[in-house]
């Protein structure tokens, strides 16, 4: 398998948004698990949780790099332009790291954003002025808040050292991006989606981490998927509501 290369790179009515959200979730379910059981050339096998992490980090970079570049060029405030450039640059480095990890593990990861993510980029392209700044900050802050618990869950349960290191690197980048976005003063705290966490008990994240059994798709990967899809759904709905009020 040829090595992967790092990628440098309107609001509608309620029915349209709901349809886009449903399509994105279906696409996510269809793409990510399919790659989770592929065995690398060296004989190692990644579980669904590990593949969720690789795919999630890769997809984040594929749309947040161009979003950051767009903000650097057309942001109304100097702060947004500065943050956009910073996020684009850091995502370029994180993208290089996830591509290196995928190549090392023999894993296949996405090469372009999802349909929903492309829609977000189109939304930003069509906006200008203060409207653009608000969309940029809102979209990226919700997205980062959605991926962070997935990274944490995989870090707690993975048996693979390469995935573990990627989780640690990604946590640093994501946390820094959230801090930068929050520094704009444009984050609408009361309207952020609630934390998408599984119920406590034997299906909780800690129990799932201890129950992870290597290449088997068990409790841990199921919990990670629930966190990922719940975050995607609540984040998309909350973002739509926030931007609709703008």
Buried (B, 14 or more C-beta within 10 A) or exposed (E): EEEBEBBEBEBEEEEEBBEBBEBBBEEBEEBBBEBBBEEBEEEBBBBBBBBBBBBBBBBBBBBBBBBBBBBBEBBBBEBBBBBBBBBBBBBBEBBBBBBBBBBBBBBBBBEEBBEBBBBBBEBBBEBEEBBBBBBBBBBBBBBBBBBBBBBBBBBBBBBBEBBBBBBEBBBEBBEBBBEBBBEBEBBBEEBBBEEBBBEEEEBBBEBBBEBBEEBEBBBBBBBBBBBBBBBBBBBBBBBBBBBEEE
